[in-house]
Amino acid sequence: MSPSDEANTAAAGSRRGPADKCGARAAGAAGLATEPVAPSLVELNGVGVRFGRKDALRDVDLKVEDGAFVAVIGADGAGKSTLVRVLAGLRRPTSGGVTRSVPKEEVGFSGSEFDLYGDLTVMENLRFFASVRGLRDARFRRAAERILEMVGLTEAADRPAAHLSGGMKKKLGLAAALIYEPRLLILDEPTIGVDPTSRRELWGIVAEACAAGTTAVFATTYLDEAERARRVVLLSAGQVTEFSPEMTADMTEGWRAWVLPQGAQKKELRVALARAGLGPRVYLRQEGLALLTHDLVEAEELAGRVLSLAPGTQKGRCDIRPAGFEPASLEPVSLNLDDLFVLVQTGLAAQRGGGS
Amino acid sequence: MRWRRLLSLIRKEFIQIKRDRRTLGMMIVIPFVWLLVFGYAASFDVSHISTGVAAGPQYPLAPMVSTLLASSKYFDVSEQGFATVDDLKEAIRTGKVSVGIVPPQVDGTPGTLVVDGSNLFTSQTALRQLQMLAQGLAVQQGTSPAIPFKTEILYNPDLRSANSMIPGLVGVVMVFIATIMTAMGVVRERERGTLEQLMVTPLSSTELMIGKIAPYVVISLVDLLIVVVAGVFIFDVPFAGNPFLLAGLSFIFLIACLGIGLLVSTVSQTQQQAMQLAVFTLLPQILISGFIFPLTAIPWGVRWIAYLVPLTYFLPICRGIFVKDLGMVNLWPYALILLAYAAAVIMLAAWRFRRRLV
């Protein structure tokens, strides 16, 4: 069961009414048009953020409804962190407006870097961030006990935060953001620099919070993580493209994805890719060489060009496979978020979705 | 403002300060080190000492004394018309003049020289130069080289450097702790990313500002106490004034220094930058505020800078209360300037601080 599935399942017993639970918005996965109307916790209207001469965000419209589970994806420098900071109230937009209906007491935020106090212990950090939000004494002790157990830091409660491992620090950041049961949880690249086990655990915690009624927005560069969310917002050159599977189909119309399975010789393929300079439409993924083309002929031609440039191959002889490469036929595969990401980034997507 | 929220922040600050042994040590040890250094500071010559000369029919030598003083670069006969030695003492007490001269009278009463001992270098130079002038005059007239004056040094009869430096050190220590530590404390939050976490809490910018500076107010006041107590009991500097008045006016001065610290933090990205900028504001305060060199010894090309820093207005307060027993009657102009300064700088800092937050 994926964390999002866990969120769906657990929604039935969550602390707010079933209408605004993550699970209730599972219908949203089928398209924005069918998403139930829920009150917005934060709404961005034509928001722009400018750093010197560079626009980090341009004319962004985005609504985060109560109970939503939103992923913000984009390449490095696309403006993800800026967007989540605007949502969290950490950055004032240069233009446009932000309407916030959730009080600060009910917003939890965890940045991409460790942003708690390293010289305080785990418990002292939790106590401080809980107490400034009015959670004290017996209520705090109960909440601390629960959250420490949830993130697996009970044994480390008295350790200075600076002495924790990277994964434990991330969990502490999440615990500090969740201890007062925020209505809105905002996470900036929550799993960056974390090992796969800790990543899974972190998403489990987020899913549990979401199932309990917390609205969550997170920025990530990992598309497999984005797939956990109900809504995915893609940021490119400071602008958002919000899409559902239907929109994805529209945007990728006419494009096909092919994979040349190649378990070994990844290093050689990487060198060949760099030499070929074919752009992001041809890239390496786990299974092998991925190609985004309109038809098989173009895919074979591009694959041939890459393979011909692999170390050990005679230059210009496309029909000669480099030593160690097995002749393999291209396999058609479904376009995934990675592919969509590439198409939108390169402006090749047939159609861009509208705002929220 | 929610007090419990604010107290949570202050408690957190104190835990952090307590854990940061190096900084804590610096805040406690530095006053002692400076006490030792400045308690035994060297003396410097000064010029253009404001001098009052008693005048009237009973002082036939007064015009000659005034002319003689005017010929020297060391004295500016800035106030005339004093009738008695008491007039001159009052003028010294209120800072109108640093040296008072009552010339010998017609009935043979010897003249009197009154010097403001609370300003060490000025009084030392005045005495030395007057002695030389008198000797020169005696040689010219072929009379006895003995000075025809009875000398009385007020407030610091032995002209001990500690009596002048330690009251001034009260202000210098507070400038250091309040400016540098506040600037560093705030920038540290920004540098480590923890300021963002504070910003998403319900803490208002005012609460955040007060919570960050409150611990340094307490530490600065403890340092003030250390300097005063050590000055009185270790360096035998007499404390003549009202300690509560000193504490009250020190608090106003402290607010001005904390405001400067906050301002520094709003224009610094890193702790290193904050330290450099804070030292940049600190040095002129120590060098040209009158703490080491008298303001009158500083040319106007530079002296105007002294009037931009709060220590210039606080030094007459702490020296005045410490050694001269001055009250608000005498100190209100300085107190008023400091109050206006503190209000202006803290408002500017608060505005900048709020703007930098989001």
Boltz contact constraints between the chains, C-beta under 6 A:
constraints:
  - contact:
      token1: [A, 88]
      token2: [B, 200]
      max_distance: 6.0
  - contact:
      token1: [A, 90]
      token2: [B, 196]
      max_distance: 6.0
  - contact:
      token1: [A, 90]
      token2: [B, 199]
      max_distance: 6.0
  - contact:
      token1: [A, 92]
      token2: [B, 358]
      max_distance: 6.0
  - contact:
      token1: [A, 104]
      token2: [B, 202]
      max_distance: 6.0
  - contact:
      token1: [A, 105]
      token2: [B, 202]
      max_distance: 6.0
  - contact:
      token1: [A, 107]
      token2: [B, 200]
      max_distance: 6.0
  - contact:
      token1: [A, 109]
      token2: [B, 200]
      max_distance: 6.0
  - contact:
      token1: [A, 111]
      token2: [B, 193]
      max_distance: 6.0
  - contact:
      token1: [A, 111]
      token2: [B, 196]
      max_distance: 6.0
  - contact:
      token1: [A, 113]
      token2: [B, 193]
      max_distance: 6.0
  - contact:
      token1: [A, 115]
      token2: [B, 193]
      max_distance: 6.0
  - contact:
      token1: [A, 115]
      token2: [B, 194]
      max_distance: 6.0
  - contact:
      token1: [A, 115]
      token2: [B, 196]
      max_distance: 6.0
  - contact:
      token1: [A, 115]
      token2: [B, 197]
      max_distance: 6.0
  - contact:
      token1: [A, 117]
      token2: [B, 194]
      max_distance: 6.0
  - contact:
      token1: [A, 119]
      token2: [B, 16]
      max_distance: 6.0
  - contact:
      token1: [A, 119]
      token2: [B, 19]
      max_distance: 6.0
  - contact:
      token1: [A, 128]
      token2: [B, 12]
      max_distance: 6.0
  - contact:
      token1: [A, 131]
      token2: [B, 8]
      max_distance: 6.0
  - contact:
      token1: [A, 132]
      token2: [B, 5]
      max_distance: 6.0
  - contact:
      token1: [A, 132]
      token2: [B, 8]
      max_distance: 6.0
  - contact:
      token1: [A, 132]
      token2: [B, 201]
      max_distance: 6.0
  - contact:
      token1: [A, 132]
      token2: [B, 203]
      max_distance: 6.0
